[in-house]
Amino acid sequence: MQDAHDPYAALRHRDFGLLLSSNVLAAMCAEAQFTVVEWEIYQRTGSYEMMGYGGLAQFLPLLFLALPAGQAADHFSRKAMLMLAHLTMGLASLGLALVSLSDGPVILIFVFLALAGVSRALGMPARSSLIPLVVGPGDLGNAVTWSSSGWQIAAVAGPTLGGFLAFEPAAAYFGTMGGLFVCILLVSIMTPRDTAPPPEARSFGALLAGIQFVWSTELLLAAITLDLFAVLFGGCTALLPAYCQEILNVGETGFGLLRAAPAIGAFIMALVLAHRPPLERPGRALLFSVVGFGCATIVFGLSENVYLSFVMLFLIGAFDNISVVIRGTLMQMLTPDDMRGRVAAVNSVFISSTNQLGAFESGMVAAWFNPVASVVGGGIATIIVVVLADLYWPKLRNLEPLHTLKNQ
């Protein structure tokens, strides 16, 4: 009897392979670039606040542009939007390279980080809403898992490469430019299915439709809220440059390896999830994974041993990937085709962008107190968020297997 679960189902679609390859390369370039930027800012300023402002510079464009970008993704070509996003990131990389070569003012670094934030705002809804157009409905969950796996490959390779190139930032930025032009080429030869835009796609009401849909869909709202606060409070990678120099006593290479540790854990977990049948109790898995994320964050914050810190960062990534896959699959299964761009934009504002906002929060708290208090306090807050979410949304705990859900 043939096994009904095909772990490679999504990879058998040509256009999904092109999309995945482009996404992996783009994410690797972006991760390498931001790793180098984090290191360069800290080396030039020695300031926790300045590292926090680096995250804020990327968050603000997402905050203001994500919803209009989501609306555009539901009305215009998602393929063209993704290519424009890659081009915008390439221009940001060029600007960073020129600032680094000329030893320009640090404020210009934040300007080009903001341009990178514009790229993310354009690319996130387009990238996410393209997935259902290049795979069949039955392969969506598998596609989300492989997309997560691909991102984690990039998140392993990118920070590691960035750590090795941190001594020569301009070379990393120029390398990012080259990689992004390859991404544009890969996307240009895709042939996704066409979707007709909703008739109201240009209206102000349509702009807010993604928020209204998420707000009225209890399971999706619960999953997004849980991840939002976990990422906001529990992020610790923004303070890694300070941890490496002040607590763990490692240089650029050690920084790159520690920066890659969460992605290594997430990648391994993504492979495990792709090769096993769908989770029977995804709600409980989500809650337990975020608790594990918070506990590992606390131990990392208290650790003064580089090996223990690496293991905790590995676990942070592994636990985080479980929630990423569950939330991503839930979003794809519950969202109608004509709203995928706007719902993906809401997701990018309230989840993906909180990585940058969390970096700002971590930097500010570290400046007010110290890095250890910032990280440990964030881990404790993450666990409290899980308890509150479980009490407020008991339906999440009893969530049925994701592959049985249908678009509302």
Secondary structure, 3 states (H helix, E strand, C coil): CCCCCCCCCHHHCHHHHHHHHHHHHHHHHHHHHHHHHHHHHHHHHCCHHHHHHHHHHHHHHHHHHHHHHHHHHHHCCHHHHHHHHHHHHHHHHHHHHHHHHHCCCHHHHHHHHHHHHHHHHHHHHHHHHHHHHHCCHHHHHHHHHHHHHHHHHHHHHHHHHHHHHCCCHHHHHHHHHHHHHHHHHHHHCCCCCCCCCCCCCCCHHHHHHHHHHHHHCHHHHHHHHHHHHHHHHHCCHHHHHHHHHHCCCCCHHHHHHHHHHHHHHHHHHHHHHHHCCCCCCHHHHHHHHHHHHHHHHHHHHHCCCHHHHHHHHHHHHHHHHHHHHHHHHHHHHHCCHHHHHHHHHHHHHHHHCHHHHHHHHHHHHHHHCCHHHHHHHHHHHHHHHHHHHHHHCHHHHCCCCHHHCCCC
